Amino acid sequence: MEEKKPSQLTDQELLQEVKKQKSTSIINAFLIGFLIGIIFYSIIKNSLGFFTLIPLFLAYKLINNSKYNAKELENLLKERNLK
């Protein structure tokens, strides 16, 4: 299946993508907070080590995992007078 640009999405697909992105961002925020908690605990308990870097890498991947740019989707919603 071919990836569509946000400007090529239909109104329904665009609304579904925005809804999906909101729920994904909430889950990602929870996971990032949890991983940062693990990092702080690891630093306090054991100092900086290998097991501190694993949650740090996972948090980085979650932050940079968005499929479409949020601002681009918001601009398209305003442009099409949706929501």
C-alpha positions in Angstrom: 0.0 0.0 0.0 1.4 3.4 -1.0 1.8 6.2 1.5 -0.3 9.3 0.8 0.8 12.8 1.5 -1.5 14.6 4.0 -2.7 16.9 1.2 -3.9 13.9 -0.8 -6.0 12.4 2.0 -9.8 12.7 1.8 -11.7 14.5 4.5 -12.6 11.3 6.3 -9.1 9.9 6.1 -7.7 13.3 7.4 -10.1 13.3 10.4 -9.3 9.7 11.2 -5.5 10.4 11.0 -5.9 13.4 13.4 -7.9 11.2 15.8 -5.3 8.4 15.6 -2.5 10.9 16.1 -4.1 12.3 19.3 -4.5 8.9 20.9 -1.0 7.9 19.8 0.5 11.0 21.3 -1.2 10.4 24.7 0.1 6.8 24.8 3.6 8.1 23.7 3.6 10.7 26.5 2.8 8.1 29.1 5.5 5.8 27.8 8.1 8.6 27.6 7.3 9.6 31.2 7.6 6.0 32.4 11.0 5.6 30.6 12.3 8.9 32.0 11.3 7.6 35.4 13.3 4.5 34.8 16.3 6.6 33.7 16.2 8.7 36.8 15.9 5.7 39.1 18.8 4.0 37.3 21.0 7.1 37.6 20.2 7.5 41.3 20.6 3.8 42.1 23.5 2.7 39.9 24.9 5.8 38.3 25.1 6.1 34.5 25.3 2.7 32.7 24.2 0.5 29.9 20.7 0.0 31.3 20.2 3.7 31.4 20.9 4.1 27.7 18.2 1.5 26.6 15.2 3.5 28.0 16.8 6.7 26.7 17.0 5.2 23.2 13.4 4.0 23.4 12.2 7.4 24.5 14.0 9.0 21.6 12.4 6.6 19.1 8.9 7.3 20.5 9.4 11.0 20.2 10.5 10.9 16.6 7.9 8.3 15.5 5.1 10.5 14.1 3.9 9.6 10.6 2.7 13.0 9.6 3.6 16.4 10.9 1.0 17.6 13.4 1.2 21.3 12.2 0.6 20.2 8.6 -2.5 18.2 9.6 -3.8 21.2 11.7 -3.3 23.5 8.7 -5.1 21.1 6.4 -8.0 20.9 8.9 -8.3 24.7 9.0 -8.0 24.9 5.2 -10.8 22.5 4.6 -13.0 24.0 7.4 -13.1 20.7 9.2 -13.6 20.5 13.0 
